[in-house]
């Protein structure tokens, strides 16, 4: 009787050849290219829409603040005249310490401070609408209540530079002298310190909006200098009336 030795089968390792890998990579590149072609414009449209909405919100918040004289030190300083406040803020917006800051913060419903604004809410309060409201706000850096609000800020913080527009030929241009308010038709005398003598009923100005890199009060009160920022995220031409 003859016996046969067991036949040992050689196991082969499954894998991809170099050609197969190259083909797979080519297919992947084509798929990614197609994905970007379809969704790239949509992503840009969404980003543009969000930027437009944010710009509109910041613009509306600033315009409202320039028409409002708050209780307390503002009412004493401006004698209840919002036009005088607007001139002061436009003229001083590029000065260190007087920078105009725009932000949103958590506020306690119904709890008002001396200037009529809502007190900032503790971050442990979690239910929006019951424990806190998200309140848009504009303050100058020199405002003592700004540091309180900063502890409850939601989202990004922006600051804005304002500069008067004057007539040149058939259009308007930004004045060469920050910190001044002049007759837009015949630039010359500075009315920043005497707004009652300003000869026009309106002031046209350009507002440049910038995003702040940090929310810390130590940076804003010491190292921050608005002159170091030269690329606004957007700008708008606005008007303030008597």
Phi, psi and omega per residue, in radians:
X1 nan 2.256 -3.133
X2 -1.681 2.457 3.094
X3 -1.957 2.540 3.130
X4 -1.859 2.294 3.093
X5 -1.170 2.474 3.137
X6 -1.066 2.352 -3.120
X7 -1.495 2.132 3.113
X8 -1.610 2.084 3.137
X9 -1.445 2.360 3.110
X10 -1.427 2.136 3.115
X11 -1.426 2.273 3.119
X12 -1.797 2.430 3.127
X13 -1.425 2.222 3.096
X14 -1.302 2.526 3.135
X15 -3.012 -3.134 3.140
X16 -1.926 2.486 3.061
X17 -1.412 2.902 3.137
X18 -1.055 -0.661 -3.138
X19 -1.118 -0.748 3.138
X20 -1.115 -0.702 3.122
X21 -1.104 -0.757 3.138
X22 -1.095 -0.732 3.131
X23 -1.119 -0.747 3.131
X24 -1.082 -0.737 3.114
X25 -1.116 -0.682 3.111
X26 -1.087 -0.748 3.108
X27 -1.101 -0.725 -3.141
X28 -1.092 -0.742 3.126
X29 -1.092 -0.743 3.124
X30 -1.086 -0.719 -3.134
X31 -1.145 -0.754 -3.140
X32 -1.140 -0.708 3.120
X33 -1.075 -0.748 3.109
X34 -1.134 -0.702 3.120
X35 -1.068 -0.803 -3.133
X36 -1.144 -0.633 -3.141
X37 -1.145 -0.584 -3.114
X38 -1.445 -0.810 -2.985
X39 -1.689 -0.273 3.122
X40 -1.037 -0.929 3.100
X41 -1.048 -0.622 3.123
X42 -1.132 -0.720 3.128
X43 -1.131 -0.704 3.119
X44 -1.145 -0.665 3.116
X45 -1.122 -0.749 3.112
X46 -1.088 -0.779 -3.141
X47 -1.094 -0.733 3.130
X48 -1.121 -0.709 3.132
X49 -1.110 -0.770 3.125
X50 -1.099 -0.718 3.134
X51 -1.123 -0.699 3.130
X52 -1.133 -0.748 3.112
X53 -1.097 -0.740 -3.140
X54 -1.147 -0.720 3.116
X55 -1.082 -0.732 3.130
X56 -1.114 -0.716 3.136
X57 -1.125 -0.794 -3.130
X58 -1.124 -0.714 3.141
X59 -1.108 -0.829 -3.119
X60 -1.097 -0.696 3.138
X61 -1.122 -0.742 3.133
X62 -1.161 -0.795 -3.127
X63 -1.054 -0.730 3.130
X64 -1.114 -0.721 -3.121
X65 -1.142 -0.648 -3.137
X66 -1.240 -0.227 3.081
X67 -1.773 0.089 -3.041
X68 -2.104 2.230 2.983
X69 -1.838 2.017 -3.057
X70 -1.431 2.785 3.135
X71 -1.134 2.848 3.089
X72 1.536 -2.287 -2.997
X73 -1.171 -0.568 3.109
X74 -1.146 -0.760 -3.130
X75 -1.116 -0.667 3.102
X76 -1.204 -0.664 -3.071
X77 -1.289 -0.736 -3.030
X78 -1.815 0.067 3.103
X79 0.934 0.601 3.107
X80 1.311 0.191 -3.077
X81 -1.750 1.821 -3.122
X82 -1.143 -0.489 3.124
X83 -1.141 -0.678 3.095
X84 -1.144 -0.688 3.079
X85 -1.079 -0.791 -3.117
X86 -1.044 -0.771 3.124
X87 -1.069 -0.765 -3.137
X88 -1.071 -0.799 -3.102
X89 -1.192 -0.701 3.121
X90 -1.114 -0.794 -3.071
X91 -1.171 -0.567 -3.006
X92 -1.836 0.099 -2.997
X93 -1.129 -0.389 -3.124
X94 -1.739 0.139 3.091
X95 -1.506 2.436 3.064
X96 -1.105 2.348 -3.134
X97 1.626 -0.355 3.128
X98 -1.978 0.229 3.140
X99 -1.014 2.444 3.130
X100 -1.545 2.082 -3.082
X101 -1.886 2.352 3.120
X102 -2.129 2.323 -3.063
X103 -2.830 3.066 2.987
X104 -2.123 2.498 3.124
X105 -2.473 2.752 3.073
X106 -1.319 2.177 -3.094
X107 -2.151 2.609 3.137
X108 -1.481 2.103 -3.126
X109 -1.033 2.287 3.050
X110 1.387 -0.059 -3.125
X111 -1.816 1.736 -3.018
X112 -1.724 2.586 3.055
X113 -1.706 -3.107 -3.049
X114 -1.093 -0.469 -3.132
X115 -1.586 0.071 3.105
X116 1.587 -0.053 3.117
X117 -1.572 2.773 -3.126
X118 -1.325 2.495 3.114
X119 -1.211 2.534 3.122
X120 -1.176 2.543 -3.101
X121 -1.636 2.609 3.037
X122 -1.183 2.489 -3.095
X123 -1.254 -0.180 3.082
X124 -1.328 -0.263 3.096
X125 -1.376 2.088 -2.880
X126 -1.871 -0.358 -2.984
X127 -1.699 1.924 3.141
X128 -1.188 2.414 -3.137
X129 1.640 -0.504 3.088
X130 -1.855 -0.938 -3.110
X131 -1.513 -0.540 -3.110
X132 -2.682 2.799 3.000
X133 -2.100 2.558 3.043
X134 -1.565 1.986 -2.967
X135 -1.957 2.148 3.008
X136 -1.253 2.536 -3.041
X137 -2.618 2.587 3.021
X138 -2.256 2.193 3.053
X139 -2.455 2.757 2.964
X140 -1.505 2.687 -3.088
X141 -1.036 -0.485 -3.127
X142 -1.361 -0.161 -3.123
X143 -1.203 2.139 -3.095
X144 -1.110 -0.353 3.135
X145 -1.429 -0.204 -3.121
X146 -1.100 -0.729 -3.118
X147 -1.097 -0.604 3.070
X148 -1.114 -0.819 -3.128
X149 -1.091 -0.584 -3.044
X150 -1.043 -0.513 -3.136
X151 -1.233 -0.293 -3.093
X152 -2.072 0.312 -3.084
X153 -1.140 2.432 3.053
X154 -1.987 2.210 3.081
X155 1.378 -2.784 -3.059
X156 -1.381 2.793 3.057
X157 -2.012 2.415 -3.136
X158 -2.147 2.723 2.923
X159 -2.276 2.823 -3.007
X160 -2.352 2.410 3.009
X161 -1.806 2.306 -3.137
X162 -2.026 2.378 3.087
X163 -2.543 2.354 -3.063
X164 -1.084 2.564 3.015
X165 -1.791 2.355 3.117
X166 -2.156 2.770 -3.102
X167 -1.364 2.452 3.036
X168 -2.572 1.942 -3.074
X169 1.191 -2.131 -3.117
X170 -1.718 0.020 -3.066
X171 -2.401 -2.912 -3.131
X172 -1.967 2.613 3.038
X173 -2.420 2.762 3.110
X174 -1.274 2.341 -3.140
X175 -1.081 2.611 -3.128
X176 -1.381 -0.240 -3.035
X177 -1.994 1.663 3.054
X178 -1.113 2.561 3.124
X179 1.587 0.031 3.134
X180 -2.054 2.655 3.008
X181 -2.222 1.985 -3.029
X182 -2.128 2.950 2.990
X183 -1.113 2.073 -3.054
X184 -1.154 -0.374 3.130
X185 -1.502 -0.672 -3.128
X186 -2.290 1.371 -3.110
X187 -0.997 2.409 -3.129
X188 3.113 -1.608 -3.114
X189 -1.102 2.444 3.123
X190 -1.631 2.121 -3.116
X191 -1.785 0.188 -3.073
X192 -1.044 -0.619 -3.127
X193 -1.594 -0.144 -3.113
X194 -2.428 1.193 -3.047
X195 -1.111 -0.379 3.134
X196 -1.112 -0.471 -3.110
X197 -1.573 -0.050 -3.137
X198 -1.063 2.235 -2.942
X199 -1.406 -0.194 -3.066
X200 -1.860 2.857 3.128
X201 -1.546 -0.253 -3.110
X202 -2.367 2.759 2.970
X203 -2.159 2.113 3.026
X204 -1.585 2.403 -3.122
X205 -2.598 2.753 3.064
X206 -1.741 2.360 3.090
X207 -1.993 2.081 3.079
X208 -1.837 2.174 -3.068
X209 -1.811 2.325 -3.130
X210 -2.218 2.592 3.082
X211 -1.682 2.282 3.131
X212 -1.407 2.465 -3.080
X213 -1.363 -0.270 -3.099
X214 -2.604 2.809 -3.139
X215 -1.870 0.080 -3.037
X216 -1.329 2.355 -3.129
X217 -1.197 -0.535 3.123
X218 -1.055 -0.743 3.103
X219 -1.169 -0.815 -3.058
X220 -1.144 -0.574 -3.086
X221 -1.583 -0.128 -3.101
X222 -2.235 -1.208 -3.017
X223 -1.374 -0.388 -3.048
X224 -1.181 2.273 3.073
X225 -2.415 1.995 -3.105
X226 -1.042 -0.421 3.138
X227 -1.154 -0.365 -3.133
X228 -1.376 -0.150 -3.127
X229 -1.811 2.107 -3.057
X230 -2.183 -0.070 -3.110
X231 -2.100 1.613 3.140
X232 -1.200 2.675 3.086
X233 -1.330 -0.457 2.969
X234 -2.948 2.920 3.101
X235 -2.444 2.723 3.139
X236 -2.463 2.544 2.982
X237 -1.660 2.200 -3.042
X238 -2.245 2.982 3.135
X239 -2.400 2.427 3.013
X240 -2.100 2.401 -3.063
X241 -1.949 2.768 3.057
X242 -1.125 nan nan
